[in-house]
Amino acid sequence: MLSENVKLIKGLAPAADRFNTSPSTDVVSLANAEKATFILYHDGGTTGKGTLTVEACDDVTPSNTTAVAFRYRRVTTGASDEIGAISTATTAGIDTVPGETTLIEIEVKADELPAGKPFVRLKCTEAVNDPVNGAVLIILSGLRYGGASQPTALA
């Protein structure tokens, strides 16, 4: 099973106005994983959009955060399932595209995080206020401990 080779975590539950209140995902630890991949499902809307940034955190609270660069690619869904090119985002993040139904894959490697900040989260800041359906799944991979019983990444 996939879940014995990666750790699947709910980042943000599905919502009809996903960027409302500029939510952040759960903070996850990369102490037992090589990387975190955030999968954002962005479904339509008219003019609404969000700015996506990744923050390295010192703990799960988080007490201190630092925006970090990340790699990403888009998969525009609908009649196609073609994967876009891998791009690099700066600490300023990337914007979603209004009216587009898209999967956005965002990857952060543990060995690229700032010293003393082994936790990460995805911040979804509402850039244009208009409802957009969406959800976020977090996948931890390169696990130190695989199998059906894995240590928590939320503490």
Summary of the structure (lengths in Angstrom):
residues: 155
radius of gyration: 15.1
end to end distance: 24.3
largest distance: 44.0
contacts: 496
relative contact order: 0.39
helix: 4%
strand: 48%
